[in-house]
Amino acid sequence: MNAFDGDSYDFIVVGAGSAGCVVANRLSADAAKRVLLLEAGGKDRNPWIHIPVGYFKTLHNPTTDWCYKTQPDPGLNGRSIDWPRGKGLGGSSSINGLLYVRGQKEDYDHWRQLGNAGWSYDDVLPYFKRSEDRETGADEFHGGGGGLSVQDMRAKRDICEALIDAAEEIGIPRNADYNGARQEGASYYQQTARAGFRCSSAKAFLNPVKGRRNLDIEIHALTHRVITEGGRAVAIEVSQKGRVRRFGLRPGGEVVLSAGAIGSPQILQLSGIGPGELLQKLGVPMVRDLQGVGQNLQDHLQIRTVYEVNVPTLNEEINSFLRRMRIGMQYVFTRGGPMSMGASQVAIFCKSQPDKETPDIQYHFQPLSADKPGIVMHPFPGITMSVCQLRPESKGRIEITSPDPTVYPAIHPNYLATPTDQQTAVDALKMTRRLVDTKALKPFIVREHLPGPGVETDEQLLDCARNISQTIYHPTSTCKMGIDSTSVVDERLRVRGIAGLRVPDASIMPAIVSGNTNAPAIMIGEKASDMIREDAAR
């Protein structure tokens, strides 16, 4: 059924991304409730979305990626960097690296310690399990039969094994399941894939239910603002196919913003919900002065070190037309080989210094190298040892610069702004060199391409980190959940001071999780769905 102006809904979900697809699925399971899902992008028909290695084609592609850029950042020596975000059904789960990482138990216990009842690890584990269909079956830590297919990495190489051996050599244990009893260790990544194809949130949760008669899905519908009356959300205003449309809520209904760490604060600010000074300066009528909207921005900054090696890597295969054809045929006939790989093969979660209580850095290892993902590979056999700080202290902000919803907000990441973050970057680069200098890995290494010779002192290493690091695509925390004055939502994800308005996505994280953010965003969607249904039944 198509939605027309004048229609009203019990729930309007904004954003068909990692969390939004889950929310739309769970809320529309009640046939008595009408649900509208609004997506600013299009359908997920691009074939590269569904091929695991297709992120090389979908990143920086304006049909599948919003192609955000940050403001020049002092922490990166004034550089402005690309910030990819998924555009279309599935959101960023349709263009990410497929890596399934939940983070540490301590992350969620910390959320609870900050005053967020119901968000400890024991509270959220059932929601991780509910969403998951683990290929090895259900157990204490994993689910079976959920919508999201999680598999072990298929494609493996000798140099990947050498890296895991190198980690063991310097005291980092092998760990067959970093999403299990403990995170620390070295192993192959788990990935969200099924039968050789990407399992995005749209494929896992939206496709199975898109035929429900009580679920309407509108694409190319850019949300302008949430319309409020008397302190309650009553409608959504969008532009679609050149005209402005409004969709209303039934009495007691809710608007559910799942537009992500950039989109959700942007929509709130455009709706007059945000820092009063900013809204006044831009001429946006203020509905609610919430200083925290757009603040507390956190992201994982990856330092991508590159080494030339003496064994074949994907560089030669991708740079050769004939070898690319061979890889393509292997995938067509077996759904295996390099095209079935996620963005990284080997995961290492470890401590940058022995006195850390839990791992504070994470490695993404790739048997390939390029200046950045999505462009031409280096002309030599190369590997990438990407390392990021898991719990950065530095916090940035996102602010609209115009009342026009088509104008991108200003993104100020504020990377490497604290001494702890700076020292961790230096220690992480030193850890990389320790791994490379082991008996297991050193025989494969020809030379260090990045950072390169001559970068030795702490000052030089930090300056190098500022010059070569990039986002690893994990923006969070811009609509923080909590009980302090900067919190945007409460522990039930309700926007403070506005009835009928909730935000379930990565923006609500009080602190970024210690790992990739797709799995936690899906968990947030699962938990939010239960809370929304419980509150609606009261």
TORLUM-160964 format. One record per residue (C-alpha): residue in three letters; residue number from 0; x, y, z. Coordinates in steps of 0.25 Angstrom, whole numbers, plus 5000, padded with zeros to 4 digits. Layout:
N
 residuo num    x    y    z
     ala NUM    X    Y    Z
...
This chain:
538
 residuo num    x    y    z
     met   0 5000 5000 5000
     asn   1 5005 5014 4997
     ala   2 5005 5025 5007
     phe   3 4998 5038 5003
     asp   4 4998 5052 5010
     gly   5 4987 5051 5020
     asp   6 4990 5037 5024
     ser   7 4993 5034 5039
     tyr   8 5002 5024 5045
     asp   9 5004 5018 5059
     phe  10 5019 5018 5056
     ile  11 5028 5026 5046
     val  12 5042 5021 5045
     val  13 5052 5030 5039
     gly  14 5064 5023 5033
     ala  15 5065 5009 5027
     gly  16 5079 5006 5033
     ser  17 5085 4996 5042
     ala  18 5075 4999 5054
     gly  19 5063 5005 5045
     cys  20 5061 4992 5038
     val  21 5060 4984 5051
     val  22 5050 4994 5057
     ala  23 5041 4994 5045
     asn  24 5041 4979 5045
     arg  25 5038 4977 5060
     leu  26 5028 4988 5060
     ser  27 5020 4984 5048
     ala  28 5019 4969 5054
     asp  29 5006 4975 5061
     ala  30 4996 4975 5049
     ala  31 4988 4985 5057
     lys  32 4999 4996 5056
     arg  33 5002 5004 5043
     val  34 5016 5006 5041
     leu  35 5023 5015 5031
     leu  36 5038 5014 5028
     leu  37 5044 5026 5021
     glu  38 5058 5025 5014
     ala  39 5065 5037 5008
     gly  40 5073 5028 4998
     gly  41 5068 5018 4988
     lys  42 5066 5003 4987
     asp  43 5078 4993 4989
     arg  44 5078 4988 4975
     asn  45 5093 4992 4972
     pro  46 5099 4978 4970
     trp  47 5112 4982 4977
     ile  48 5104 4984 4990
     his  49 5102 4969 4991
     ile  50 5116 4964 4987
     pro  51 5124 4965 5000
     val  52 5136 4971 4993
     gly  53 5127 4981 4987
     tyr  54 5130 4992 4997
     phe  55 5141 4996 4988
     lys  56 5131 5000 4978
     thr  57 5120 5006 4987
     leu  58 5129 5015 4996
     his  59 5131 5029 4990
     asn  60 5119 5026 4980
     pro  61 5109 5037 4982
     thr  62 5098 5027 4978
     thr  63 5101 5018 4990
     asp  64 5109 5027 4999
     trp  65 5105 5041 5005
     cys  66 5120 5045 5003
     tyr  67 5121 5053 5015
     lys  68 5134 5061 5018
     thr  69 5139 5066 5031
     gln  70 5143 5080 5034
     pro  71 5158 5082 5034
     asp  72 5163 5076 5047
     pro  73 5174 5081 5055
     gly  74 5177 5067 5061
     leu  75 5180 5063 5046
     asn  76 5189 5074 5043
     gly  77 5177 5082 5037
     arg  78 5173 5071 5028
     ser  79 5158 5069 5023
     ile  80 5155 5054 5021
     asp  81 5144 5046 5015
     trp  82 5133 5041 5024
     pro  83 5125 5030 5016
     arg  84 5111 5027 5021
     gly  85 5101 5017 5014
     lys  86 5090 5023 5005
     gly  87 5079 5014 5002
     leu  88 5072 5002 5008
     gly  89 5081 4996 5019
     gly  90 5088 5009 5021
     ser  91 5103 5007 5025
     ser  92 5101 4992 5026
     ser  93 5099 4992 5011
     ile  94 5113 4998 5009
     asn  95 5121 4994 5021
     gly  96 5132 4983 5022
     leu  97 5123 4972 5027
     leu  98 5131 4971 5040
     tyr  99 5122 4966 5052
     val 100 5128 4971 5065
     arg 101 5120 4974 5078
     gly 102 5130 4981 5087
     gln 103 5134 4977 5101
     lys 104 5125 4973 5112
     glu 105 5131 4985 5120
     asp 106 5125 4995 5110
     tyr 107 5111 4992 5113
     asp 108 5113 4990 5128
     his 109 5119 5004 5127
     trp 110 5107 5009 5120
     arg 111 5099 5004 5132
     gln 112 5108 5010 5142
     leu 113 5106 5024 5135
     gly 114 5091 5022 5140
     asn 115 5085 5015 5128
     ala 116 5076 5004 5134
     gly 117 5075 4992 5125
     trp 118 5087 4994 5117
     ser 119 5097 4985 5124
     tyr 120 5104 4974 5117
     asp 121 5094 4964 5123
     asp 122 5083 4972 5118
     val 123 5087 4974 5104
     leu 124 5093 4960 5101
     pro 125 5079 4954 5099
     tyr 126 5077 4964 5088
     phe 127 5090 4961 5081
     lys 128 5086 4947 5081
     arg 129 5072 4949 5076
     ser 130 5076 4956 5064
     glu 131 5087 4946 5060
     asp 132 5087 4934 5052
     arg 133 5101 4928 5055
     glu 134 5106 4917 5045
     thr 135 5111 4909 5056
     gly 136 5098 4909 5064
     ala 137 5093 4916 5077
     asp 138 5101 4915 5090
     glu 139 5103 4923 5102
     phe 140 5108 4935 5094
     his 141 5101 4934 5081
     gly 142 5088 4932 5074
     gly 143 5082 4923 5064
     gly 144 5070 4926 5055
     gly 145 5071 4941 5055
     gly 146 5071 4949 5043
     leu 147 5085 4953 5042
     ser 148 5094 4942 5037
     val 149 5108 4942 5043
     gln 150 5119 4933 5038
     asp 151 5134 4931 5040
     met 152 5143 4937 5029
     arg 153 5145 4927 5018
     ala 154 5157 4932 5010
     lys 155 5170 4930 5017
     arg 156 5185 4932 5013
     asp 157 5198 4928 5019
     ile 158 5201 4942 5023
     cys 159 5189 4943 5031
     glu 160 5193 4931 5039
     ala 161 5207 4937 5041
     leu 162 5201 4950 5047
     ile 163 5193 4941 5057
     asp 164 5206 4934 5060
     ala 165 5213 4947 5062
     ala 166 5202 4952 5072
     glu 167 5204 4939 5080
     glu 168 5219 4941 5079
     ile 169 5218 4955 5087
     gly 170 5208 4950 5097
     ile 171 5194 4952 5090
     pro 172 5186 4939 5091
     arg 173 5179 4933 5079
     asn 174 5164 4934 5082
     ala 175 5154 4927 5073
     asp 176 5142 4936 5077
     tyr 177 5145 4950 5081
     asn 178 5129 4952 5082
     gly 179 5129 4941 5093
     ala 180 5135 4940 5107
     arg 181 5146 4950 5104
     gln 182 5150 4959 5093
     glu 183 5165 4960 5095
     gly 184 5173 4952 5085
     ala 185 5176 4949 5070
     ser 186 5166 4942 5061
     tyr 187 5159 4943 5048
     tyr 188 5148 4952 5047
     gln 189 5133 4948 5047
     gln 190 5125 4954 5036
     thr 191 5110 4957 5033
     ala 192 5109 4948 5020
     arg 193 5100 4937 5015
     ala 194 5104 4927 5004
     gly 195 5114 4937 4998
     phe 196 5106 4949 4999
     arg 197 5105 4961 5008
     cys 198 5095 4960 5019
     ser 199 5091 4975 5021
     ser 200 5081 4979 5031
     ala 201 5071 4981 5019
     lys 202 5073 4967 5015
     ala 203 5073 4961 5029
     phe 204 5061 4969 5034
     leu 205 5053 4977 5024
     asn 206 5053 4968 5012
     pro 207 5045 4956 5019
     val 208 5034 4966 5024
     lys 209 5033 4977 5013
     gly 210 5020 4970 5008
     arg 211 5013 4973 5021
     arg 212 5000 4981 5018
     asn 213 5002 4989 5030
     leu 214 5016 4993 5026
     asp 215 5019 5005 5016
     ile 216 5033 5007 5011
     glu 217 5036 5021 5004
     ile 218 5049 5023 4997
     his 219 5056 5036 4993
     ala 220 5048 5042 5004
     leu 221 5058 5053 5010
     thr 222 5053 5056 5024
     his 223 5052 5071 5027
     arg 224 5047 5072 5041
     val 225 5039 5066 5052
     ile 226 5026 5074 5054
     thr 227 5023 5076 5068
     glu 228 5011 5082 5075
     gly 229 5010 5085 5090
     gly 230 5023 5077 5093
     arg 231 5019 5065 5085
     ala 232 5023 5059 5072
     val 233 5011 5059 5062
     ala 234 5016 5058 5048
     ile 235 5028 5057 5039
     glu 236 5031 5066 5027
     val 237 5039 5060 5016
     ser 238 5042 5064 5001
     gln 239 5040 5053 4991
     lys 240 5041 5054 4976
     gly 241 5041 5069 4976
     arg 242 5029 5072 4986
     val 243 5028 5073 5001
     arg 244 5019 5063 5008
     arg 245 5015 5061 5022
     phe 246 5011 5048 5029
     gly 247 5004 5049 5042
     leu 248 5003 5041 5055
     arg 249 4991 5034 5061
     pro 250 4988 5038 5075
     gly 251 4999 5032 5084
     gly 252 5008 5029 5072
     glu 253 5023 5031 5071
     val 254 5033 5036 5062
     val 255 5045 5027 5062
     leu 256 5058 5034 5057
     ser 257 5068 5024 5053
     ala 258 5076 5032 5043
     gly 259 5089 5030 5049
     ala 260 5100 5038 5057
     ile 261 5100 5049 5046
     gly 262 5085 5049 5041
     ser 263 5078 5048 5055
     pro 264 5084 5060 5061
     gln 265 5083 5067 5048
     ile 266 5068 5065 5047
     leu 267 5066 5068 5062
     gln 268 5073 5082 5060
     leu 269 5065 5085 5047
     ser 270 5053 5082 5056
     gly 271 5057 5092 5066
     ile 272 5062 5082 5076
     gly 273 5076 5085 5079
     pro 274 5086 5096 5084
     gly 275 5078 5108 5086
     glu 276 5089 5118 5081
     leu 277 5092 5110 5069
     leu 278 5077 5109 5065
     gln 279 5075 5124 5068
     lys 280 5087 5128 5059
     leu 281 5082 5120 5047
     gly 282 5067 5125 5049
     val 283 5062 5111 5053
     pro 284 5049 5113 5062
     met 285 5053 5106 5075
     val 286 5044 5095 5081
     arg 287 5054 5090 5091
     asp 288 5067 5095 5096
     leu 289 5075 5082 5097
     gln 290 5090 5085 5097
     gly 291 5095 5071 5095
     val 292 5089 5069 5081
     gly 293 5101 5067 5072
     gln 294 5111 5068 5083
     asn 295 5119 5056 5089
     leu 296 5123 5051 5075
     gln 297 5132 5039 5076
     asp 298 5139 5031 5065
     his 299 5150 5021 5063
     leu 300 5162 5027 5056
     gln 301 5170 5016 5048
     ile 302 5185 5018 5045
     arg 303 5187 5010 5033
     thr 304 5201 5005 5032
     val 305 5206 4998 5019
     tyr 306 5217 4988 5017
     glu 307 5222 4982 5004
     val 308 5224 4967 5005
     asn 309 5230 4956 4997
     val 310 5218 4947 4995
     pro 311 5206 4950 4986
     thr 312 5195 4958 4991
     leu 313 5182 4963 4985
     asn 314 5189 4975 4979
     glu 315 5195 4967 4968
     glu 316 5181 4960 4966
     ile 317 5173 4973 4966
     asn 318 5183 4980 4957
     ser 319 5183 4970 4946
     phe 320 5171 4969 4937
     leu 321 5173 4954 4935
     arg 322 5174 4951 4949
     arg 323 5162 4959 4952
     met 324 5154 4951 4942
     arg 325 5159 4938 4949
     ile 326 5154 4944 4963
     gly 327 5141 4948 4957
     met 328 5139 4934 4951
     gln 329 5143 4927 4964
     tyr 330 5132 4935 4971
     val 331 5121 4933 4961
     phe 332 5123 4918 4961
     thr 333 5127 4915 4976
     arg 334 5123 4928 4983
     gly 335 5137 4927 4989
     gly 336 5150 4934 4987
     pro 337 5154 4948 4989
     met 338 5141 4954 4985
     ser 339 5134 4947 4997
     met 340 5144 4954 5007
     gly 341 5140 4965 5016
     ala 342 5148 4977 5018
     ser 343 5158 4971 5027
     gln 344 5162 4957 5030
     val 345 5170 4956 5043
     ala 346 5165 4963 5056
     ile 347 5175 4966 5068
     phe 348 5169 4972 5080
     cys 349 5180 4976 5090
     lys 350 5186 4985 5100
     ser 351 5195 4997 5096
     gln 352 5202 4996 5109
     pro 353 5202 4985 5119
     asp 354 5195 4993 5130
     lys 355 5182 4994 5122
     glu 356 5170 4986 5128
     thr 357 5164 4982 5115
     pro 358 5169 4983 5100
     asp 359 5169 4998 5096
     ile 360 5174 4996 5081
     gln 361 5168 4988 5070
     tyr 362 5175 4983 5057
     his 363 5168 4981 5043
     phe 364 5178 4973 5035
     gln 365 5177 4972 5020
     pro 366 5185 4965 5010
     leu 367 5185 4977 5000
     ser 368 5189 4991 5001
     ala 369 5184 5004 4995
     asp 370 5185 5019 4998
     lys 371 5170 5017 5003
     pro 372 5159 5008 5001
     gly 373 5152 5008 4987
     ile 374 5164 5013 4979
     val 375 5175 5006 4971
     met 376 5184 4996 4978
     his 377 5199 4999 4980
     pro 378 5208 4994 4969
     phe 379 5215 4984 4979
     pro 380 5210 4972 4987
     gly 381 5205 4979 5000
     ile 382 5198 4977 5013
     thr 383 5191 4987 5022
     met 384 5192 4987 5037
     ser 385 5181 4997 5041
     val 386 5180 5000 5056
     cys 387 5170 5008 5064
     gln 388 5169 5013 5078
     leu 389 5156 5006 5083
     arg 390 5152 5017 5094
     pro 391 5156 5030 5090
     glu 392 5155 5042 5100
     ser 393 5154 5052 5089
     lys 394 5140 5057 5085
     gly 395 5135 5065 5074
     arg 396 5121 5071 5069
     ile 397 5112 5071 5058
     glu 398 5104 5084 5055
     ile 399 5095 5089 5044
     thr 400 5100 5101 5036
     ser 401 5086 5104 5029
     pro 402 5071 5102 5031
     asp 403 5072 5095 5018
     pro 404 5071 5080 5020
     thr 405 5079 5077 5007
     val 406 5091 5085 5012
     tyr 407 5101 5075 5019
     pro 408 5104 5078 5034
     ala 409 5118 5082 5038
     ile 410 5125 5070 5044
     his 411 5136 5074 5054
     pro 412 5142 5060 5059
     asn 413 5153 5067 5068
     tyr 414 5162 5055 5066
     leu 415 5175 5053 5075
     ala 416 5171 5065 5084
     thr 417 5176 5059 5097
     pro 418 5189 5054 5102
     thr 419 5184 5040 5104
     asp 420 5179 5039 5090
     gln 421 5192 5044 5085
     gln 422 5200 5034 5093
     thr 423 5191 5023 5089
     ala 424 5194 5026 5074
     val 425 5209 5026 5077
     asp 426 5208 5013 5085
     ala 427 5199 5006 5074
     leu 428 5209 5009 5063
     lys 429 5220 5003 5072
     met 430 5212 4991 5074
     thr 431 5210 4989 5059
     arg 432 5225 4989 5058
     arg 433 5227 4979 5069
     leu 434 5217 4970 5061
     val 435 5225 4972 5049
     asp 436 5238 4969 5055
     thr 437 5234 4955 5060
     lys 438 5240 4942 5055
     ala 439 5227 4938 5050
     leu 440 5224 4951 5041
     lys 441 5238 4957 5038
     pro 442 5242 4947 5027
     phe 443 5230 4952 5019
     ile 444 5234 4967 5020
     val 445 5242 4974 5009
     arg 446 5240 4988 5014
     glu 447 5231 4998 5022
     his 448 5224 5007 5012
     leu 449 5216 5014 5023
     pro 450 5220 5021 5032
     gly 451 5233 5018 5025
     pro 452 5248 5020 5029
     gly 453 5252 5032 5037
     val 454 5239 5032 5046
     glu 455 5245 5027 5059
     thr 456 5243 5037 5071
     asp 457 5230 5039 5078
     glu 458 5228 5053 5072
     gln 459 5230 5047 5058
     leu 460 5221 5035 5060
     leu 461 5210 5045 5065
     asp 462 5212 5054 5053
     cys 463 5211 5042 5044
     ala 464 5198 5038 5051
     arg 465 5192 5052 5048
     asn 466 5196 5051 5034
     ile 467 5192 5037 5029
     ser 468 5180 5033 5038
     gln 469 5166 5032 5033
     thr 470 5152 5029 5039
     ile 471 5149 5014 5041
     tyr 472 5134 5018 5039
     his 473 5129 5017 5053
     pro 474 5122 5031 5057
     thr 475 5114 5030 5069
     ser 476 5109 5037 5082
     thr 477 5103 5050 5076
     cys 478 5089 5048 5083
     lys 479 5095 5042 5096
     met 480 5087 5034 5105
     gly 481 5088 5037 5120
     ile 482 5084 5045 5132
     asp 483 5093 5057 5132
     ser 484 5090 5071 5126
     thr 485 5096 5067 5112
     ser 486 5088 5055 5110
     val 487 5078 5055 5098
     val 488 5070 5042 5101
     asp 489 5067 5035 5114
     glu 490 5069 5020 5116
     arg 491 5057 5017 5108
     leu 492 5062 5025 5097
     arg 493 5052 5036 5098
     val 494 5056 5050 5094
     arg 495 5056 5058 5106
     gly 496 5044 5068 5107
     ile 497 5038 5063 5094
     ala 498 5027 5053 5095
     gly 499 5025 5043 5084
     leu 500 5039 5044 5079
     arg 501 5050 5033 5081
     val 502 5064 5031 5075
     pro 503 5069 5017 5074
     asp 504 5083 5016 5066
     ala 505 5098 5018 5068
     ser 506 5096 5032 5072
     ile 507 5090 5028 5086
     met 508 5103 5021 5091
     pro 509 5108 5029 5103
     ala 510 5122 5024 5100
     ile 511 5126 5017 5087
     val 512 5128 5002 5088
     ser 513 5141 4995 5087
     gly 514 5139 4990 5073
     asn 515 5132 4992 5060
     thr 516 5118 4998 5062
     asn 517 5108 4991 5052
     ala 518 5105 4979 5062
     pro 519 5103 4989 5074
     ala 520 5094 4997 5065
     ile 521 5085 4985 5061
     met 522 5085 4981 5076
     ile 523 5080 4995 5079
     gly 524 5069 4994 5069
     glu 525 5064 4981 5075
     lys 526 5064 4986 5089
     ala 527 5057 4999 5085
     ser 528 5046 4991 5078
     asp 529 5043 4984 5091
     met 530 5042 4997 5099
     ile 531 5034 5004 5088
     arg 532 5024 4992 5088
     glu 533 5023 4992 5104
     asp 534 5021 5007 5105
     ala 535 5010 5006 5094
     ala 536 5003 4995 5102
     arg 537 5002 5004 5115
